[in-house]
């Protein structure tokens, strides 16, 4: 049996860092993801005055329910969307003047629904350049709380940021959502808040967040389900088998359901409470699939779609256009470079299977494009990435891990 260890979840690590900083007491995070995004989040907390100690297997954070220790700070969020969206909300619950900026890539990504909601709650927040984008300044004096209506149709992270900060407000929050994408990520947030002592009540599209504090925890980070999609797809593509330990039917992350997509395509899938195994059968069926709730795995599916026995159509994924790059266009561009026919619309992409040829892949600085088309390279010689190092965002050792997986399969 081939077993591949996948690094900790980026989504879970980011939420855990917020919760640890907001909690009363000292939190230990076990096996957090160590990557550019999570290091950026931790360093953002340090800039705000939180004590964060990073060891090889665990990170320790002293919580401050009253908010940042620094009265004034400048935070550079790098490329991290969670850092860019969660930390301004955390800072707003404290007292001081906090300036946030991010990379050119992250400056292009939207913040507007979140920052407008914070402003409606009385937060003094100013965008210094384009409205609804970094850079921004928060002149924090705590958050009273109250009722808010939010459009989370572009990113569930807007809702998550407000849910996370709700217990730090004086009166709690009542958040009514008019649209929501990537709903499983909100379920991650609610489950993790529960682990830190706060129960959110949901009534249809309205979330009621009580103004009760978080309690520190000893918290284990599960492996990243989005990252697991690459070895799972690799097994389905090459007719091999791989098991990912630490992810299973009890996983917090919705992206573990990518295994179900592979099963629909003809792979054998075994999901236990603590692991997922995919075995390729030598056949990949075409399909039409709605991936609104697991949209981070869209590039993974697009990258193996040329090998299916019929068209692969992915629908309802407009939000992938506002990720690290426009992922629908990036997938289409790279498939065409490989000689594969592809059509793309506002919120869909359809791939017509054809034998790919070697080509240079345009990564657009996007870790998921680089990792997905590396999987294609298991079946197509001559695939070159123009920016292989961009995988450092979530999986710095990805190329070595994929090479090791390939070597183990070749040996067996």
VOGU-3710 file (C-alpha; in Angstrom, 3 decimals, decimal comma):
1> xxxxxxxxxx> 0,000/0,000/0,000  1,356/3,422/-0,980  0,819/5,982/1,762  1,376/9,707/1,256  1,498/12,161/4,124  -0,168/15,450/3,189  0,720/18,658/5,052  -1,745/20,285/7,433  -4,769/22,146/6,156  -4,224/25,780/5,228
11> xxxxxxxxxx> -7,862/26,615/5,988  -7,835/24,906/9,378  -4,440/26,357/10,335  -5,560/29,927/9,537  -8,782/29,592/11,526  -6,932/27,968/14,408  -4,434/30,849/14,522  -7,283/33,385/14,727  -9,097/31,380/17,414  -5,906/30,904/19,438
21> xxxxxxxxxx> -5,154/34,630/19,316  -8,708/35,479/20,392  -8,989/32,875/23,163  -8,411/33,202/26,874  -5,266/31,234/27,738  -2,498/29,498/25,787  -3,325/27,336/22,772  -1,147/24,589/21,276  -1,664/23,818/17,582  -0,409/20,357/16,619
31> xxxxxxxxxx> 1,017/19,692/13,133  0,043/23,066/11,602  0,757/23,707/7,952  4,149/25,381/7,550  3,975/27,328/4,289  4,208/30,860/2,965  0,538/31,558/3,732  0,540/30,283/7,299  3,929/31,802/8,135  2,536/35,099/6,852
41> xxxxxxxxxx> -0,512/34,750/9,109  1,654/33,953/12,148  3,946/36,880/11,437  0,902/39,113/11,077  -0,181/38,091/14,579  3,330/38,804/15,888  3,260/42,258/14,270  -0,017/42,918/16,094  1,653/42,017/19,394  0,561/38,426/19,963
51> xxxxxxxxxx> 3,092/35,894/21,281  3,515/33,061/18,774  6,165/30,355/19,245  6,720/28,076/16,254  8,288/24,673/16,823  8,779/21,840/14,319  5,654/19,918/15,377  3,563/22,478/17,267  2,894/26,201/17,491  1,989/27,878/20,786
61> xxxxxxxxxx> -0,056/31,091/20,929  -0,936/33,253/23,941  -4,454/34,527/23,443  -5,603/38,104/24,024  -9,432/38,370/24,077  -9,037/42,147/24,415  -7,273/42,363/21,037  -3,781/43,165/19,758  -1,098/44,132/22,293  0,353/46,685/19,882
71> xxxxxxxxxx> -1,349/50,055/19,746  -0,036/50,624/16,254  1,156/48,135/13,668  1,720/47,551/9,962  0,902/44,060/8,674  1,971/42,724/5,278  -0,363/39,864/4,351  1,757/38,484/1,460  -0,427/36,432/-0,933  -2,627/35,070/1,853
81> xxxxxxxxxx> -6,376/35,545/1,424  -7,159/34,281/4,929  -4,503/36,580/6,395  -5,815/39,524/4,373  -9,428/38,954/5,374  -9,254/37,563/8,910  -6,620/39,785/10,524  -8,315/43,162/9,848  -11,456/41,773/11,519  -9,410/40,564/14,501
91> xxxxxxxxxx> -7,653/43,916/14,806  -10,970/45,804/14,611  -12,075/44,135/17,854  -9,109/45,687/19,691  -7,866/49,248/20,147  -5,236/50,967/18,020  -4,306/51,951/14,499  -3,491/49,043/12,212  -2,468/49,235/8,566  -2,755/46,210/6,283
101> xxxxxxxxxx> -1,257/45,678/2,846  -0,634/42,651/0,641  1,094/41,479/-2,522  0,060/42,761/-5,941  -1,736/39,441/-6,488  -3,716/39,790/-3,253  -4,426/43,489/-3,854  -6,440/42,401/-6,907  -8,662/40,075/-4,876  -11,858/41,458/-3,334
111> xxxxxxxxxx> -12,450/42,474/0,288  -15,439/44,769/-0,240  -18,313/42,712/1,207  -16,318/42,155/4,418  -14,970/45,671/4,850  -18,408/47,187/4,127  -19,914/44,925/6,780  -17,285/46,017/9,322  -17,966/49,668/8,462  -21,707/49,102/8,936
121> xxxxxxxxxx> -20,877/47,734/12,393  -19,184/51,023/13,197  -15,563/50,103/12,502  -13,415/53,029/11,293  -11,890/51,351/8,236  -10,402/53,217/5,282  -9,257/51,822/1,936  -6,151/53,713/0,884  -6,328/52,805/-2,819  -9,110/51,067/-4,711
131> xxxxxxxxxx> -12,295/50,689/-2,678  -12,810/47,144/-1,449  -9,146/46,172/-1,812  -5,871/46,358/0,091  -4,191/48,475/1,384  -6,440/49,567/4,242  -6,232/51,121/7,702  -8,320/50,143/10,729  -8,645/52,665/13,576  -9,964/50,205/16,082
141> xxxxxxxxxx> -12,065/50,961/19,134  -13,762/47,605/19,639  -16,907/46,333/17,890  -20,312/46,821/19,503  -21,996/44,119/17,407  -25,514/43,979/16,020  -27,284/42,825/12,870  -25,648/42,690/9,460  -26,566/41,420/5,983  -23,732/39,910/3,960
151> xxxxxxxxxx> -23,232/38,739/0,377  -20,734/35,860/0,553  -21,234/34,821/-3,079  -17,641/35,650/-4,018  -15,953/34,090/-0,985  -17,082/32,250/2,133  -14,101/33,871/3,885  -16,114/37,095/4,272  -18,652/35,218/6,394  -15,968/33,275/8,253
161> xxxxxxxxxx> -14,153/36,481/9,262  -17,365/37,890/10,761  -18,269/34,618/12,475  -14,802/34,405/14,024  -14,860/37,964/15,330  -18,466/37,755/16,595  -17,610/36,454/20,090  -15,203/39,387/20,540  -17,978/41,974/20,054  -19,799/43,555/22,979
171> xxxxxxxxxx> -23,286/42,377/21,991  -22,680/39,513/19,559  -23,557/39,363/15,863  -26,583/38,380/13,840  -25,423/37,753/10,256  -27,938/37,145/7,465  -26,361/35,780/4,287  -27,914/36,555/0,896  -25,561/34,315/-1,117  -22,887/31,827/-0,121
181> xxxxxxxxxx> -20,188/29,985/-2,056  -17,980/27,152/-0,709  -20,438/26,441/2,108  -18,390/23,522/3,555  -15,715/26,023/4,598  -18,289/27,730/6,819  -19,001/24,362/8,432  -15,272/24,116/9,206  -15,467/27,510/10,901  -18,503/26,602/13,008
191> xxxxxxxxxx> -16,999/23,269/14,108  -13,712/24,912/15,078  -15,460/27,708/17,005  -17,239/24,942/18,926  -13,853/23,378/19,769  -12,818/26,733/21,262  -15,987/27,008/23,370  -18,443/29,013/21,234  -21,659/27,630/19,778  -23,172/29,537/16,841
201> xxxxxxxxxx> -26,914/29,127/16,323  -28,079/28,950/12,716  -31,606/29,785/11,630  -31,827/29,299/7,864  -29,656/31,993/6,288  -29,050/33,771/9,613  -26,183/33,042/11,994  -26,475/34,108/15,650  -23,033/34,535/17,266  -23,048/35,028/21,044
211> xxxxxxxxxx> -20,744/37,568/22,740  -19,050/34,911/24,857  -15,306/34,471/24,833  -13,225/31,679/23,365  -11,294/29,249/25,556  -7,777/28,082/24,637  -7,407/24,531/23,341  -4,907/21,835/22,437  -5,838/21,450/18,778  -4,647/19,017/16,104
221> xxxxxxxxxx> -4,662/20,250/12,483  -5,909/17,679/9,970  -4,202/17,231/6,569  -5,188/19,583/3,745  -8,009/18,042/1,699  -7,456/20,358/-1,278  -3,795/19,316/-1,397  -4,817/15,663/-1,079  -6,641/16,014/-4,409  -3,314/15,869/-6,291
231> xxxxxxxxxx> -2,093/12,420/-5,151  -5,663/11,089/-5,325  -6,020/12,326/-8,913  -2,555/10,980/-9,702  -3,598/7,493/-8,592  -6,801/7,627/-10,643  -4,871/8,885/-13,685  -2,048/6,338/-13,599  -3,915/3,226/-12,464  -2,105/3,136/-9,125
241> xxxxxxxxxx> -3,300/3,282/-5,520  -2,634/5,816/-2,776  -3,875/6,246/0,782  -4,002/9,608/2,562  -4,030/9,104/6,352  -5,692/11,627/8,640  -8,515/12,450/6,213  -11,684/10,418/6,106  -15,422/10,415/6,675  -14,925/12,466/9,827
251> xxxxxxxxxx> -12,905/15,219/8,129  -13,857/18,855/8,663  -12,977/19,822/5,100  -15,506/19,494/2,318  -12,793/19,069/-0,329  -12,412/15,448/0,770  -15,476/14,980/-1,472  -13,190/15,285/-4,498  -12,733/11,536/-4,015  -16,431/11,138/-4,861
261> xxxxxxxxxx> -15,820/12,912/-8,191  -13,018/10,444/-8,958  -15,351/7,582/-8,037  -17,955/8,887/-10,492  -15,197/8,867/-13,121  -14,504/5,180/-12,506  -11,817/5,069/-9,809  -12,185/2,775/-6,811  -12,554/4,827/-3,628  -12,466/3,677/-0,012
271> xxxxxxxxxx> -13,177/6,258/2,684  -12,726/5,129/6,293  -13,205/7,330/9,364  -9,480/8,155/9,309  -8,242/7,760/5,728  -9,122/7,918/2,055  -7,782/5,554/-0,610  -8,123/5,944/-4,371  -7,174/3,203/-6,825  -7,121/3,832/-10,553
281> xxxxxxxxxx> -8,896/1,292/-12,760  -7,376/2,309/-16,087  -10,490/4,212/-17,061  -11,716/7,763/-16,457  -15,297/8,476/-17,481  -16,467/11,872/-18,679  -18,995/13,675/-16,502  -20,775/16,928/-15,719  -20,224/18,048/-12,133  -21,216/21,033/-9,995
291> xxxxxxxxxx> -18,120/21,992/-7,977  -19,408/25,149/-6,271  -18,702/23,694/-2,826  -15,279/22,167/-3,672  -14,007/24,778/-6,110  -10,354/24,641/-5,011  -10,180/21,224/-6,694  -11,423/22,504/-10,075  -7,873/22,759/-11,538  -7,141/19,201/-10,360
301> xxxxxxxxxx> -10,084/17,832/-12,312  -9,356/20,013/-15,344  -5,776/18,717/-15,434  -6,820/15,043/-15,689  -9,880/15,689/-17,887  -7,982/15,172/-21,198  -7,658/11,470/-20,307  -11,394/10,837/-19,803  -13,445/8,854/-22,317  -15,910/11,713/-22,813
311> xxxxxxxxxx> -16,273/15,443/-22,156  -15,681/16,751/-18,635  -17,834/19,762/-17,775  -17,364/21,645/-14,477  -20,182/24,019/-13,519  -21,121/26,769/-11,012  -17,567/27,847/-10,197  -17,498/31,585/-10,943  -15,603/32,228/-7,690  -12,551/30,427/-9,131
321> xxxxxxxxxx> -12,062/33,518/-11,307  -11,097/35,607/-8,248  -8,597/33,277/-6,632  -4,804/33,669/-6,944  -5,521/34,006/-10,653  -8,544/33,533/-12,909  -8,420/29,763/-12,628  -10,982/29,054/-15,338  -8,979/31,030/-17,895  -5,662/29,650/-16,594
331> xxxxxxxxxx> -6,899/26,063/-16,942  -8,273/26,776/-20,416  -5,042/28,473/-21,518  -2,872/25,585/-20,336  -5,103/22,884/-21,778  -4,919/24,630/-25,146  -1,136/24,766/-24,818  -1,294/20,988/-24,396  -3,372/20,716/-27,565  -6,604/19,864/-25,740
341> xxxxxxxxxx> -9,907/21,422/-26,944  -11,641/23,420/-24,226  -14,597/25,785/-23,917  -15,124/28,201/-21,047  -18,022/30,389/-19,899  -18,719/32,753/-17,032  -18,896/29,995/-14,416  -18,047/26,776/-16,281  -15,350/24,980/-18,228  -15,735/21,994/-20,565
351> xxxxxxxxxx> -12,814/19,833/-21,676  -12,982/17,598/-24,721  -10,545/14,696/-24,245  -7,536/14,567/-26,565  -3,963/13,240/-26,230  -1,975/16,081/-24,610  1,453/17,067/-25,872  4,350/18,479/-23,865  4,299/22,235/-23,265  5,269/24,963/-20,818
361> xxxxxxxxxx> 2,565/25,537/-18,219  1,773/29,149/-17,294  1,336/28,983/-13,515  0,268/32,621/-13,059  1,873/32,480/-9,609  -0,902/30,093/-8,523  0,082/27,058/-6,452  -3,013/25,096/-7,487  -2,356/25,525/-11,216  1,261/24,379/-10,721
371> xxxxxxxxxx> 0,340/21,313/-8,652  -2,586/20,286/-10,870  -0,665/20,284/-14,137  2,241/18,498/-12,437  -0,200/15,593/-12,143  -0,828/15,786/-15,903  2,942/15,415/-16,294  2,754/11,901/-14,852  1,267/10,819/-18,183  2,689/13,452/-20,556
381> xxxxxxxxxx> 6,442/13,890/-21,071  7,770/17,378/-21,681  5,539/19,349/-19,302  7,476/22,249/-17,769  6,232/24,738/-15,151  7,215/28,373/-15,671  7,074/28,982/-11,879  7,516/25,718/-9,970  8,368/27,574/-6,758  4,865/29,041/-6,366
391> xxxxxxxxxx> 3,825/25,815/-4,594  5,482/27,236/-1,442  2,158/28,950/-0,695  0,687/25,697/0,636  3,080/22,769/-0,005  6,759/23,739/-0,211  7,816/20,085/-0,630  5,246/19,215/-3,294  7,590/18,429/-6,180  9,730/16,126/-4,038
401> xxxxxxxxxx> 6,624/14,405/-2,661  5,165/13,806/-6,124  8,500/12,474/-7,374  8,640/10,137/-4,377  5,132/8,904/-5,065  6,004/8,236/-8,698  9,183/6,390/-7,703  7,298/4,189/-5,253  4,688/3,329/-7,892  7,415/2,590/-10,473
411> xx> 9,184/0,306/-8,012  6,020/-1,669/-7,339
//
